[in-house]
Amino acid sequence: MHKENPLWSKSYDFALKIVQLYKKLNKEKREYILSKQLLRSGTSIGANISEANGAISKADFSAKVSISYKESLETKYWLSLLKDSDYLDIEQANGLIRDADELSKIMFSILKTTRMNK
């Protein structure tokens, strides 16, 4: 089921990248505070998409996708902060920000469609 859902797959792959980055930031940069925030928001995207897939109503589905959308915006914030404070190199940060942007656009489109069909 999840493999057939592109948003779930993309958010899961993104979460894996965030987990790997978190481990790297902890081990190599000894950065624990910002990276923990990034870990929470970056993995929350997919977790809430998973919950949306099991929603019991359109309103429940929309609420979970909305949370995921907001988490993607927060994740971009933490990535930018880590980049601008020299914990992340520009190329890596920008790649992850692009990934988060892609997720955001998909979710925003879903939210627009869901809310128009009320």
The 8 nearest C-alpha neighbors of each residue, nearest first, counted from 0:
[[1, 3, 2, 4, 7, 52, 8, 5],
 [0, 2, 4, 3, 7, 8, 5, 49],
 [1, 3, 4, 0, 8, 5, 7, 6],
 [4, 2, 1, 0, 5, 8, 7, 6],
 [3, 5, 1, 7, 2, 6, 8, 0],
 [6, 4, 8, 7, 9, 3, 2, 1],
 [7, 5, 9, 8, 4, 10, 102, 105],
 [6, 8, 10, 4, 5, 9, 11, 1],
 [9, 7, 5, 11, 6, 10, 2, 12],
 [10, 8, 6, 12, 11, 7, 5, 13],
 [9, 11, 45, 13, 7, 12, 8, 6],
 [12, 10, 14, 8, 13, 9, 45, 7],
 [13, 11, 15, 9, 14, 10, 8, 16],
 [12, 14, 10, 16, 11, 15, 9, 17],
 [15, 13, 42, 17, 11, 16, 12, 41],
 [14, 16, 18, 12, 17, 13, 19, 11],
 [17, 15, 13, 19, 14, 18, 20, 12],
 [16, 18, 14, 20, 15, 19, 21, 38],
 [19, 17, 21, 15, 20, 16, 14, 22],
 [20, 18, 16, 22, 21, 17, 23, 15],
 [19, 21, 23, 17, 22, 18, 24, 16],
 [22, 20, 18, 24, 19, 23, 34, 17],
 [21, 23, 19, 25, 20, 24, 26, 18],
 [24, 22, 20, 26, 25, 21, 27, 19],
 [25, 23, 28, 21, 27, 30, 22, 26],
 [26, 24, 29, 30, 22, 23, 31, 28],
 [25, 27, 23, 24, 29, 28, 22, 30],
 [28, 26, 24, 23, 29, 25, 30, 22],
 [27, 29, 24, 30, 25, 26, 86, 23],
 [30, 28, 25, 26, 27, 24, 31, 23],
 [29, 31, 25, 28, 24, 32, 34, 33],
 [30, 32, 34, 25, 35, 33, 29, 24],
 [31, 33, 35, 34, 30, 36, 37, 25],
 [34, 32, 36, 35, 31, 37, 77, 30],
 [33, 35, 37, 36, 32, 31, 21, 38],
 [34, 36, 38, 32, 37, 33, 31, 39],
 [37, 35, 33, 39, 34, 38, 40, 32],
 [36, 38, 34, 35, 40, 39, 41, 77],
 [39, 37, 35, 41, 36, 40, 42, 34],
 [40, 38, 36, 37, 42, 41, 43, 35],
 [39, 41, 43, 70, 37, 74, 42, 38],
 [42, 40, 38, 74, 43, 37, 39, 14],
 [41, 43, 14, 44, 40, 39, 45, 38],
 [42, 44, 46, 40, 41, 45, 39, 47],
 [45, 43, 67, 42, 47, 46, 70, 41],
 [44, 46, 10, 48, 47, 11, 43, 42],
 [45, 47, 43, 49, 48, 44, 50, 42],
 [46, 48, 50, 49, 45, 44, 63, 67],
 [49, 47, 51, 45, 50, 46, 64, 7],
 [50, 48, 46, 52, 47, 51, 45, 53],
 [49, 51, 47, 53, 52, 48, 54, 46],
 [52, 50, 60, 48, 54, 63, 53, 49],
 [53, 51, 49, 50, 54, 48, 60, 47],
 [52, 54, 50, 51, 55, 49, 60, 48],
 [55, 53, 51, 60, 59, 56, 52, 50],
 [54, 56, 59, 53, 57, 60, 58, 51],
 [57, 55, 59, 58, 54, 60, 61, 53],
 [58, 56, 60, 59, 61, 55, 54, 113],
 [57, 59, 61, 56, 60, 62, 55, 54],
 [60, 58, 56, 62, 57, 54, 61, 63],
 [61, 59, 51, 57, 54, 63, 58, 62],
 [60, 62, 58, 64, 59, 63, 65, 57],
 [63, 61, 65, 59, 60, 64, 58, 66],
 [64, 62, 66, 51, 65, 60, 47, 61],
 [63, 65, 67, 61, 66, 62, 68, 48],
 [64, 66, 68, 62, 63, 67, 61, 69],
 [65, 67, 63, 69, 68, 64, 70, 62],
 [68, 66, 44, 70, 64, 65, 69, 47],
 [67, 69, 65, 71, 66, 70, 103, 106],
 [68, 70, 72, 66, 71, 67, 65, 73],
 [71, 69, 73, 67, 40, 72, 68, 44],
 [72, 70, 74, 68, 69, 73, 99, 103],
 [73, 71, 69, 75, 70, 74, 76, 68],
 [74, 72, 70, 76, 75, 71, 69, 77],
 [73, 75, 71, 77, 76, 72, 40, 41],
 [76, 74, 78, 72, 73, 77, 96, 79],
 [75, 77, 73, 79, 74, 78, 80, 72],
 [78, 76, 80, 74, 79, 75, 37, 81],
 [77, 79, 75, 81, 80, 76, 92, 82],
 [80, 78, 82, 76, 77, 81, 83, 75],
 [79, 81, 77, 83, 82, 78, 84, 76],
 [80, 82, 78, 86, 84, 79, 87, 83],
 [83, 81, 87, 79, 85, 80, 84, 86],
 [82, 84, 80, 85, 81, 79, 86, 87],
 [83, 85, 81, 82, 86, 80, 87, 79],
 [86, 84, 82, 83, 87, 81, 88, 89],
 [85, 87, 81, 84, 82, 88, 28, 24],
 [88, 86, 82, 85, 81, 92, 89, 91],
 [87, 89, 91, 90, 82, 92, 85, 86],
 [88, 90, 92, 91, 93, 82, 87, 83],
 [91, 89, 93, 92, 88, 94, 87, 95],
 [92, 90, 94, 93, 88, 89, 95, 87],
 [91, 93, 89, 95, 94, 90, 78, 82],
 [92, 94, 96, 90, 95, 91, 89, 97],
 [95, 93, 97, 91, 92, 96, 90, 98],
 [96, 94, 98, 92, 97, 93, 99, 91],
 [95, 97, 93, 99, 98, 94, 75, 100],
 [98, 96, 100, 94, 95, 99, 93, 101],
 [97, 99, 95, 101, 100, 96, 94, 102],
 [98, 100, 96, 102, 101, 97, 71, 103],
 [101, 99, 97, 103, 98, 102, 96, 104],
 [100, 102, 98, 104, 99, 103, 97, 105],
 [101, 103, 99, 105, 100, 104, 106, 98],
 [104, 102, 100, 106, 101, 105, 68, 107],
 [105, 103, 107, 101, 106, 102, 108, 100],
 [106, 104, 108, 102, 103, 107, 109, 101],
 [105, 107, 109, 103, 108, 104, 68, 110],
 [108, 106, 110, 104, 109, 105, 103, 111],
 [107, 109, 111, 105, 106, 110, 104, 112],
 [110, 108, 106, 112, 107, 111, 113, 105],
 [109, 111, 113, 107, 108, 112, 114, 106],
 [110, 112, 108, 114, 109, 113, 115, 107],
 [113, 111, 115, 109, 110, 114, 116, 108],
 [114, 112, 110, 116, 115, 111, 109, 61],
 [113, 115, 111, 116, 117, 112, 110, 61],
 [114, 116, 112, 113, 117, 111, 110, 109],
 [117, 115, 113, 114, 112, 111, 57, 110],
 [116, 114, 115, 113, 57, 58, 112, 111]]
